[in-house]
């Protein structure tokens, strides 16, 4: 479950494709494709009875063919459903299919119960290249690829999700922190960890991405925003590229173009980091996975309420 406590399901063809809330997880692509095909067939019957005309029928069939083509490409490079390891932070996303989540380390609390170590304190999930860890870690993924003989092995690419969620929780507990300085702090600490100069904000690139490849129509409580806005910060060290996608992008509207600008005073911020070595296995497939991952990414940026002390995640997040 994610932003609205419901799963995501793509349906519809007649007046456009929509994302509708469902009472249970409907993210599996085979089910999704079946639902849409049934809708297409029904639409054809209605069209033939209602006499909508050949041009309109042809247009709808072209739209369905384009959608199926898009969906097939996304299915081939993304996992089958939203990653439930980060939904408690208001994030819905499908990671590239080569990635596997790194599970939480557990420890016993005062009552003798096994509890998960928060990601930002979990050395097993923190990037190995960052000796002191990186701030705001929410999730980590390693890659699995096939070698020349077809055997599955661990790959060299990695993926991480960061956010300023814990900073808001700390501030609610009376700790003097600045949640809105998170992006700058993360960029600076990442640069220090990989041994390069931190890119100045003039080098940060604005990236506009259509949600679900342009087929996304918000419904069931969404903001009806059909695009994702990221700021991309690139770094390279020792033959490895570090791509940090900051969400939401800092933006303003000037002459119809969206550009980087100061963010609102209060909002949750997230960052996706892709670690891409120069000699990564199947680079084209990884690039496609990253592209579609960004298109399917969705996150709540409203700051939640904090009713009591917590460890930075779980059922008490207060959305």
N, C-alpha and C positions, 0 to 999 in steps of 0.2 A: 504494500500500500504506500501511496505517496502523498502528493500535495493535497488531494481532497479525500483521502482514505479510500480511493477506488483504483481499479486497474485501468489501463488504457486500451481502447479498442478502436481500430479504424473501420468505418463502415460507410456505405452510401456511394452513389454515383450520379443520381438524377440531377440534383441541384448543386452537387459538390461533395467532397469527401469530408467527413467530420470525425473528430475524436470524441467519443461519448464515454461517460462514466459507466462502469459495470459493477455489479454487486460482488463479483469475485474476479480474480486475476484473469484477464483475457489476453495476455501478452503473447501467447504462443502463436508463431507465425502461421502454422498449418490451420489453426482454428480461424485466424484472422482472414486468411485467403479464402477459406470455405465460405465464411459469412459474406465476404464481398462478392464472390462469384454468384452466390444465391441471389444477392441483391441485383447484380447485373442481369441475370436471367429473368427475374421478375420485372425489371425495368424494360426489357425487350418485349415482354408480353403486353405490358401496359401501353408501350409505345405503339405496338401493332394494333391494339384495340382502339386507342384514343386517336389514332391518326395524327401523331405529332409531326409527321413529315420526314422525308428522307434526310434532309440536311441536319435537322436536329438529332435524329437517330445516329447519323454518321459521326456527328460531333461527340456524342456521348460515348460511342464505341471507341473513338480515338482517345478520349480521356481515360477510359478504362484500360486501354492497351498501354498507355504511357504510365499509368499508375502501377499496373502489374509489372512492368519493366523495372520501375523504380523499386518496388517492394522486393522483387527478386534479387536485385543487386544488394539491397540492404540486408536481406536475409543471409546472403552468402558470406558476409563479413562481420556481422554483429551476433552476439549471443541471443538466445531465443526470447528472453524476457528482461524486464528491468532488474537491475542489481539491487537486491533487497538489503545489502549490507550498509547502504547509505540512505535509505528512505526515511529513517528517523530524523534526518537533518533536513527533510523537505526536498530531497533530490530524487529525480527520476532520470535514469539514463541506462542505455545499453552499451556495454563496453565492446571493443573489437573482439572477435571470436577467439583470438589467440591468447587473450588474457584470462587469468584465474585469480580470484581474490585470495589475498594472504590472510588467513584466519587470525583472530585475536589471540594473544597470549592470555592465559587466565592466572588468577591468583586467589588465595583465600582471603575473605574479609574478616572482620572481627567476630562475625557469627559463624565462621567456619565454612561459609558458602563460597563456591567457585564463581568468581566474577571476572568479566573481561577487563583487561588493562586498556585504558583509553588509548586511542591510536597514537596521539602525539607523545605518549610516554612509553610506547611499545617499540623496543629496539628491533623486534622482528619485522615490524611494518615500516619503520623509518628507512629512508634511502640509505644504502650502505656508503654512498659517496659523501654523505653529510655526517661527520663525526658527532656533532652535537644535535643532530636531528634538524628538521625544518618546522617552522611554526604552523599550527592549525591543521595538522594532518588528520584527515577523516577516513581515508581508505587507501589501500595499496593493492596492486595487482602485478604478478609476474607473468611472463609469457611462456607458452608451450608451442613449439614448432616441430617440424619433421626434418631430420637430417637427410643426407643423400640416399641413404638406404631405406628411408620411409619410417624410421623409428622416431617416436615422440621424445623430444628432449627439451630441457629448459632453454629458452631463448635469452637473448641479451637485452631486449627491449623491456621497458617497465612503464607503468602508469600509476599516477597518484592523484588523489583528490584532497584539496586543502580548503579551509574556510575560516572565517572569523567568528564562528559560532561560540567557541569557548571564551572568547574575549568578552562577548556580551554577558555570558554567564558569570565570568569573573567580576565584571563591573557590577552586576546585580548583587554579588556577594561582598561588595565594598572594596574591591581591589582597583587600584588606580591604573587603568589600561585605556588605550585608545583603539577601539575596534576599527575605525575608519583608516587607520594607518597600516592596516594589514597588508594591502597590496605592495606598498613600498617596502615594508619589512621583509616580506616573502621574497621579492625580487632581489633585495640586497643580500639576504642570507643565502639564497640559492647561488648567486654569483660568487659569494665568498666560499661556499662549499665546493664549487667546481673550479675555483681558482682563476676567475676572469673578472674584469671590471664590470660593475653593474651597468646595464644599458640605461642611458638617460631617458626621460620620458619622451623626448623628441624621437627616440628610436622605437617606441612602443607603437604597434600597428593596429589600427582598427579593423575588425573583421565582422562583416554582417553575413549571417547564415540563415537561409530559409528553413524554418522548422519542417521536419518530415519532407524535405525537398520541395516545399511549396504546397503540399497536400493537407497541411494542418489547418483545420478550422476549429478555433477554440469553442468549447462547450462545457456545460456542467460545472461552472464556477471558475473557469480560467479567465485570464486577463484579456483574452482575444488578441494578444500580441502574436503575430505570425512569423516573427523573425527572432533569432538569437543574436545578441550583440556581445562580442568578445573583444578584448584587447590582447593581442599576441605579443609576447616578449620572447625573443629568441636569444639563445646563448650557445656557444660551441666550445668544447674543450676536449683535447686528446682524441679527436676523431669521433666524438659523440655530440649530437645535437640535443639541446634541451628546449622543448617548446612549451611555454607556459601560457595557457589561455585563461585570462582573467574574466570573470563573469559576475555581474553585468559590466559591460564596457563603460568607461567613463565617457559620456557622450552629450552632445548638444546638437541642435538642428540649425544649420546655416545654409541658406540657399537650396533647401531640399536635400542636402547631404547630411548624413549623420557622422559626427566626428567626436574625438575624445574631448571630454570636458569634465569638470568636477562632479563627483557623484553626489547623490542626496546625503543629507546629514546622518540618517540612520537607515541602514539596510544590511542584510546579510550579504557577504561577498564569498565567492567560491573561485577556485583555480584548479584547472586540469593541467597536469604536467605529464608530457609524453617524453620519455627518454629513448632516443632513436640513434643507435650506433651506426656508423657509416656502412658497415658490412652486415647490416641486419638481414635476416632470412626473409625472403618474399617481400621486398620493400613495397611493391605496388599494392599488394594485398593489405599491408599495414596502413599505407596512405589512404586507401579506400575506407578501411575501418575507422580511422581517425575522422575522416570527413563525415561519415554517417553518424558516428558517435556524437559529434558536435551538433548535427541536425536534430538528433533525437534527445538531446540534453534539455532538461527542464528543472528549474529550481525555484522554490519560494524565497523571495528576498525580504519579506516582511520580518521584522525582528520579533521573535516569540516572547511570550511572557515567561518569567521564571518564578515559580511559586515556592521553590525551596532548593536546598543544596542538591547538587548532582555531580555526575562524573563526566558530563559532556555528551551524553547521548542516551538513547533508550526511550522508554515509554513516557517519560515525564518531560518531554521536550516542550510542550506547551503551545503547539501550533493551533 
